[in-house]
């Protein structure tokens, strides 16, 4: 498939095997910027063609991560797969039933998932499926998994989700993002920040990007 071909080429590019640019490097812009190493992570984004999620996907790709999106918008998803090196997982029947297909796909292709970005609507479903795969494939890792909830309202109970994922080395945080274009890049910065090795102790937190009342 075209998305897998592009993904393999992106892997070569990140590893420095192609004569274009350089291998993945610390996420930052040089002088007067703070930079941190960003190891390659395996990222699943639910409803990945929405504009906020698409921006986040692009930031993870630029940081050298493997990125997959589950989405109903096949046209936008195919464009992202062909042009941005993102793995597209189309929704088969509905998103709830397709989430398990996404995990099956990525555990087969990547041997696991490190970061899941989801709306509040599907956060519990993602936690439920991720827990099952973690229990079946308890691969030890020094990286704490991240469940990042992207929403414009505070809806799920983060402590309930964290309790459900207890013992699996996964933190749960939310980015409260208004549906305004200026906030999408800030939300993407926040998602990268929450995914850094240095921020593994942040848990049950809400990063509020909405304007104060």
N, C-alpha and C positions, 0 to 999 in steps of 0.2 A: 504494500500500500504506500501511497505517496507520503503520508504522515510518518510512517516508520522509516522510509528512505531519508527524509529530511532529518529525522531524529538521529539517525546513525551519522549523518554528515555533521550535525551539530556536536555529537559526541567526539568526532575526530577533531573538530575545531577547538573544542574545550580542552582536549588532551594535547593540543599543539601539533597534531599530525598533518594538518594542512598548512600550506604556505600562505596563510592569510592571518594577519594579526598575531596574537599571542595566546597562550593558554590562560585559563581562568586565573584571576588575580584578586587581591583584597578588594572588597566592595568600597569604593571611595573615589575621590577626584583629585587627590594630591594635596598641594599646599593649602593650608587653612581649612582643610576638611579632616574629619576624624575617620580613619579607615580601620576595618576589622577583617580578619580572614573569614571568608565564607566558603566552607567546604561544600562540595557537591552534595546536594540533598535531593531526595525523590519526593516530588510535590504533586498532590492531587487537588484540583480545584473543581468544586461542584458548581454547575451553571457558569462555566468559565468564559462564555462569550458576552456576559453582561459587562458594561463598560468598567465598573470598578474592578471586577474580577479579572478582566482582560488586562487592565493596567498592572495589576499585581502579578499576573502570569508573565508579562513582559519583564518585570523587574527580576523575578526569579530566574528567567532565562539569561538575562544579562549578568546575573551573579554566578552563572555557571551550573545551575541546577537542572536536573531532568524535570520536565513539567508535563503533566497530563491534565486534560480538561474533560469533564463529563458535561455534555450539553445537548439541548434539543435543537439549537440553531445550527443546522448542518452547514449552511452557506458560510457563516462567519467562522465556525469551527474549522472547516476545510481550509479557509484562507489562512487562519492562524497556523494550521499544521504545515501548509505548504511554504509559508513565508517566514514563520517565526520558530520553526523547529519544535513545535509543541505536539505532543501525542494526543490525538482526538479519539475519545470514546463516545460514540453516539448513544443517545438514550434509546433503548430498545422498545419499551412499552411505557413506562413512567419512571420518573427519577428515583423514587423509593426502591423499586425493584432493580434499577440499573446500577445503584450504588454498589451492590454486591458484585455485579459484573465488573465494575471498575477495579475493585480490590483484587478479584480473581485475575484480571488482566495484568495488573501491575505486580502482583506477587509472582506471577509466571514470568513476566518480562524483566522485572527489576529486583526480584526477591524481597520485596517489601516496599513500604511507604514510610516516609519520615515526617511529612507535613501534610495536613489536610486543611484546606480553606473551604468553608461552607457558610451558607446563609443560616440564620437561626432556625428556619423551617426544617432543614435537613440535618442539623447538628446531632440530634439524638440518634438518628438512623446511622450516621457516619460512625458515632461512638460505638453503637451496638455491633456493627459489622467489623470495625477495626479491632474491637476486643476479641471477637471470635478468631480473627486471623492471627492476632498476637498470641493468643493462647495455643493455637495449633502450631505456630512457628516462632517459638520463643528465642529468637536470635538475639544474643547479647550485643549491646551497642553502648558506646559511651555518649551517644547523642540522645537527649531526651526528646521524644516525639512531641509534635505540636498540633493541637487542634485549634485553629484560628477561626472564630465566628465573625463573619462580616455582615453587619446589619445596620439599618437606620433606626432601630428601636431596641431597647434592652428587653429581651424576651426570655431566653432560656436561663435556667438556674445554673451558673457556672460551678457552684459547689456540688450540685447534684451530678453534673457531668464528670467532674473530677473524681467524685466518689465512685462513680460507675467504672471509671478507668483506673481506679486505685491499684497500685502494684504493677502497672504496665509501663511506667516511666513515660507518661504522656502528660504534658501540661495543657490547660485549657484557658484561653483568653479570648476576649472579644474586642473588635474594632468597631466602634460606633461611628458610622460614616454617613453624613447627610448625602442625599441624592443630588449633589451639585458637582459639576465637572472639576472645579478647583480642588476638591477634597480627594480626588481619586489618587493622585500622586502621593499625597500625604498618607493616605491609607496604605499604599504600596510600600512606602518607607517604613511605616509602622509594622507591616507584615514581615519585612526583611529584618527589622530590629528584633522582633519577637522570636525570630528563627536563628539568631546568632548563638553560637555556643555559650557566649558570655552571659546570655539572658535566660539560661535554663531554669533559674530559680523563680522567675516570674510566673505566677500561676493564679488563676481566679481573678484576673485583673481586667478592667475595662479601660481601653484607650478611647477617650471621648473626643471626637473631632467635630462635634456639633457646636454651634455658637451658643454662648451662655445666654440664658433668658433674662 
